[in-house]
Amino acid sequence: MAEGLPAISRVDLIHLLEQDGWKIGRKATHGVSLSKAYPSGVRVTVVPTRTRSLPTGTLRAILSVKQTGLGRRGLQRLLETYG
């Protein structure tokens, strides 16, 4: 994968996160809530549903340590495994 993040649709990202063990919680007009339990606690993220392709900044925030904790390498691993 190149240095930047790939263009990925919200549906594809939600599918990849589900494959990685994330569970869909609430669905609202602004997005879908996903959560996953870790030994250090539960992480929660919201994937917006109003856009087809996620803006780079939004994708970067979802992959950040504060939300999913996957980072660029984690996304690459998910794409290689389930993509």
N, C-alpha and C positions, 0 to 999 in steps of 0.2 A: 504494500500500500504506500502511496506517496506520503509526503510529509503532512499534507492537509487531511482533513476528514472527508470521507466519501459522502456524496449526496445519497440520502436514504429517506424513504417515505416513512411517515408515522406508522403505517400499518406494518411495514417490514421491521421497524424498530420494536414495536410492541410484540410481534411474533418472535423475534430474536430474544427479547427479554423473557418471554414466557418459556422458551426452550431452555433458558438458563436458570429456571426455577422461580422467576418472579410471578406473583399471583395478581390477577386483575382485581381491583377493589371497586371503587365507585366509578361510574361513568357520568360525567357532567358535560354541559355544553362547551366548557373550555378545554376539557381533556379527560384522559383516562388515568386513574391512579393505579400504580403498581407498587407492590411491597414484597420484600424478601427478608427472611430472618437470618441473621448472622450471629455468631457467638457474642459479639459485642453489642448486639441489639438489632432492632428492625430498621431497615432503610425503606424510605418511601420516595417515589418520584412521580411526577405527572407528565405525561406525554401529550402535548397539545393536539387537538383533532381538527383544527380549523385550516391547517395548511397541508398540502400534499407532500411537499418536500420540506423537511425541517431546516430552518436557517442554521448556518454553521454555529453561531453563538448559542442557540438553543440546544443543539446537539451537544456542544462542548459542555454546557451547564448540566445536562442530563448525565453525561459520562463522568462528571467531576466527583471528587472525593465526598462532597457533601450529599450527593444524590446516589447514583448507582455505584460509584467507586471503580468503574470499569476502565476508564481512560481510553486512549486511542488503541493501545495494544489489546485491551479486553474486547473492544468492538471488533478488531481484526480477528481475534480468536473466535468470536461468535460467528462472524461471517464465513470463516474457513470451516468451522464445524457444522453450522446449520444453514448457512447461506446458500 
